């Protein structure tokens, strides 16, 4: 008989897809139905989505009121924004109802956020159900603590009541210890779809993609794939452009509340014709854009791990990143990428130029990073670790 696991995730497929949501789907899709039966509670937000549906290997239940959503979850209109605060309570009551029907063996909270509060409330009324906490947080820890300052004792209980804590990086594992976790965190990173991101494309396809972004023959394309939020520091890449040759262009894949500010910055610096805002790009189309790019850059202010970096490595694109959060778990300077200083556009430009100037170093880094990703970050390896080290223990 399969173990029944109830997942708490603030947002989920198909409308909202970030690193945490990708992780849940990739892991659950790779675990046999006879081993685990997954149910998931999430916000609905978009009225075009059904209240209940099966997504892959997960039965999804969507809660809260919805609207005509055309924005990212980082910039919800106010009426929908209040759903976040209601989610712990809506999820708790729905979980209690589902538990009477399904008798769950475990609950699994995706991050210690609003989902974590909902899972905690359920745990307090069902102490015999095992509580799995996954830490995927990308915001700075100090910022997280400031946000929960009024309910800080309750926030700590998410960590102290968890029966199993899985962190995607050593950085987040230490966060759990600092919050008083009573179990030793297990570090299991996020992964990458190796087959998808290492795929090759014929010349005609690559020409079409290059044409679609306006890439000229001698252009150098710097790419970033991220939510357009402050912590991803896309503004530092734009500010680096005046320090780089005119032929260097910036391709931005993603949406978020910072887009207006980023466009204004590009115009103010006189580089608006060198910045391409592509908007939301489905995961299935990302490899082709990576393949026509020359360098991947994200000078993050904070990072739990960073799926986008690992995807770029799998696609054979050299990476420039900052030494923050979980990034040092996979990036070693001059071995699997290059580190730049935080909030330093001049150093961002300098590190991009290293890749453009030193072809031998670039090729060595690309090859080493690719082999590391294949050996350590394949989703099949990650799912196997989750099953054996987490789900089999409940």
N, C-alpha and C positions, 0 to 999 in steps of 0.2 A: 504493500500500500504506500503511495507517495506521501512524502511529508508536505504538509500544507503551510505555505508561507504567505503572510500578508505584508505587502510593501506599502510604505508611506512615502510618497514623492510629491513635492509641491506642484511640479509641472511634469508633463510627459508627452510622448508621441501622440499624434503626428505633428502637432502645431508648435511645440516647444522642444527643441533638441539642443542640449549642451553636453558637456563631457559626462556629467552624472547620468543623464538620460540615455546616452549612447551606451554607457557601461551596463546599466540595468538590462537593456535590450540585448546587447551582445552576450552577456553572461546567461540570462534566462533562456535565450534561443539555443544555447549550446548544452543545456542540461536536459536530460531525457524526462519526458512527462511521467514516466513510471517512477522516477526518483523524486521529483519535486513538482508540486502544483502551486502556481503563483497567482495571487490576486493583488491588485494595486489600487490604492486610493490616491486621487489627484484632483486638482482644480479643473473645472471645465473651461471657464473664461470665454471661449468662442462658441456661440450658439449653433454653429454649423456642425459641431462635434456631437455625437450621440452620448447619452449619459452612461451607457454601458456598451462595451465592445471588446472583442478579443484582438490584441495587438501582439502578433508573434505567439509566444508561449505564455502570455500573461492576460488574465481577465481584468480589464480596466474599468473602474467605477469613477465617474467624474462628478464632482461636487461643486456647490456654490452657484451663484447666478452668473449669467453669461451675457456677452454683447457681441457687436460686430467688431471683432478684434483684428486690427491691422498693425498692431505694434508688438514689440518684443515684450517679454515678461519683465524686463528692466524698466519699461516706461509705460506701465499700465495707466489708463485713465482712472481718475479717482474712484468712481463707483466700483470698478473691478479690482482696484488696488486693495480695497478693504477685505476682499476675499482672503488675502493672505492671513489677516488677523483672525478671520473666522475659521480658517482651515483646521487648526488643532481641534476645535470643538466639533465641527462637521465630520471630520475624519474619525474622531473618537466614537460618536454615536453610530456612524455607519459601520465602523469596525465591530462594535458590540453586537449589532444586528447580524452582520456576516458571520461572526464567531459562533452565534447560536446555531447557524446552519452548517458551517464547515468545520468547526472545532480546529482552529489553527494550532500548529506545533510551534510556530515562531512568528514574530513580527520583525520586519526589516525596515529601519528608517534610513532614507537616503539623505544624509547630512543632519547635523544637529541644528536645524532651523525650525521653521514652522512645522515641518513634517516630524521633527524630533519631539516637539511638544505633544503632538497628537499621539505618537507612539508611546511616549511616557505616560500620558493619561490612561491609555489602554492598559499598559503594563501594571499600573498601580491598582487596577481592578482585576487583573488576571496575572497574578504573580507566578503562576505555574507555566505561563507561556514564555518561551525564551525570547529575549530582546537582543536583536543584532543591530548594531549601529555602524553605518559606513560613513567615514569622513571624506568628503570630496570638496571641502570648502576652499575657495580661491581668494576670498577677501582677506585682508590683513587681520591677524588675530586680535590686535588691539581694537580695530574697528568693530569686529564682531562683539567683543565684550562691551564696548560702549553702547551698541544697539540694544543689548539685553540687560543693561544695568538695572532697570527697574524690576526685572524678574530674574536677577542673577542666581539666587539660590535655587530657583526652579530649573534654570538653564543647566546648572551643575548636576542636577539630578538626572538629566538625560545621560550623562557620562557615568554617574555612580550606580545607576540602575541597569545599565547595559550588561548583558551576560556575555557578549562577544563584541569586540570593537575591531573593525577592519579599517585601516587607513591606507590611502593610496600613495603615501610617501612617508619617509621617516620624519619629516617636518610635522605632518599632521598626527603621527603617532605620539610625538612629544607633546603636542597640544592636548591630546587625550590624557596623558599622564599628568600634565599641569592642572587639568580640570578635576583631578581626583579619581580617575578611572580605577575601579577595583579589580580589573582584569588587565593583563598585559596585551597591548594592541598588537594585532597581526598586520604586517605590511604586505598588501597585495596591490600592485599598481593597476591603473587602467591599461588598456591595450590598444592595438590597432588592427584593423582588418588587413593583414599582410597582402593577401591576394589582390584586394581592391587597390591598395595604394602603390603596389609595386608593378601594376599592370603597365604594359607598353601600348603606345598608340602609333598608328601609321602617320606618315608625314602629312598626308592630306588633312587628317583630324587636327594635328597640331597647328598646321597653317590656319585652319578655320578658327581655332581658339585664339591664336595670336592676332588674327585679323579682327576678331570680335572685341578685343581690348585695345585695338589701335597700336599694336606693337610694330615698330619699324625694324628694318633689318639690323641696325646697329644698336638698338635699344637694349638696356639692361633692366630687367624687371625684378624689383624687390616686392615680395608678396607677404601679406599678413592675413591670417584667417582667424577672426576673433569677434566676440561681441564688442560693440563700440561703447565701452564703458571706461571710466577713468583708470581703473586698476590695470588695464591692458596697455595703457600708455601709447596708443597709436599716435597721439600728438607729438611724441618724441621722434617718431619716424618721419612725420611730415616736416618737423623742425630740422631734421638732418639733411633734407634734400638740398637746401642752399649750399651745403658743404660738399656736395657731390656733383659730378659732371652732369650737364644738361640731359645727356642720354639716359640717365637713371630715372626710371619711372616707378611709382608706388601703386601696386594693385591691392585694394582692400576688399576682402570678402567678409561680409557680415553686416549686421544692423545693430542699432542701439541708440540710447538717448544722447550720446555724445556726437552723433553724426553732424548736426548743425554746427556745433562748435568746431569740429574738425574741418568742415568745408570753409568756415570763416577763417580759420588759421591758415589754410592753404592759400586762400585769396590774399590775406594780409601779407604773407611771405612771398607772394608772386609766383607760386608754384602750382596754382590750381590746374594748369594744363599738363602737369606731370603726375597728378593724383587721380586714379580711376576708382570711383566708388561703385563696386559691382552689386552691392546689396546682398540679399540672402541668396546663397547658392546651395542647392541640395548636396548632401554628403556624397551622393553617387557621382556628381560632376566635379568634385574638388580635385581628384588626381590629375585631370587634364590641365587645369589651371596651374597646378604645382609644376607639372612637366614643362610648361613654357616659361617658367620663372627661373631666376638665377640665384636668388638668396631669400631665405625666409627670416623675417625679423619680428620679434615681439619683445620689446624692452619692459617687461611687466614690472609693476610696483609690488605685486604679490602674486603667488601662484600655488595652488594646492599640489598640482603636478604639471598639467598642461598637455592634453591630448594632441593639440595642434602641432606642437613641436615634434612629437613622435611620428605623426602622420607625414610631416614634411621630410623627416629623416628617411622614412620608408619609401617616399617618392624620389629619393635621391637629391634633395635640395639641401644645401648647407644652411646651418642655423646660427643666428645671432640671438642671444638671450641674456637676461640678467641673472646674477647669482642670488636668487630669492626663493623662498619657500621650498617646494619639492623639486625645482629644476635641477639642482646639483645631483639628484638621484640618477639622472640619465645623461647629463651634460658635463663632460670633463673638458676644460679649456684646452684647445688645440689638439684634442683627441676625437671628440664627437661633436664639437661645435666651438664657437667662440663666445666668451663672455664680454659684455659691455657694461659700463657703469650705469647705475640707476639714475634716471632723470638727467641724462647727459647726451643730448643730440649729437654733439661733436664726436663723442666716442662711438656712438651708433654708426655715424658716417665712416669713422676710421676703421671699424671692424668690417663694414661692408666692403670697403676698399681693399682690405687684406684678401678677401675672397676673390675680388676682381683682379688683383695684381699677382697673387701667388697660386697659380693653377695646380702645382704639385701638392701644396698643403690642402687646397680645396678638395682634390680628388681623394687624398688620404683620409680626410675627415669624413667625406661622404661615404666611403667604403666601410670605414670602421663603425660609423653610426648605423648604417644599414644592417650590418651583421649583428650589432648589439640589439637592435629592435627585433630582428627575426628570432634571436635566441631568448629574449627576455619579455617581449611585449606583445606576442601573438595572443589574440583574444582566446584562442583555444587553450593556451597555457594558463591564462588568467582564470578562465571558467573552471578548469580542472582544479586549480588551487582553491577557488571559492567553494567548490563542492566538497573537496576533501578536508579543508581546514576550517570551514565555516558551517556549511549546511549539514554536513555529516555529524556535526557535534550537537545539533539541536534535537 
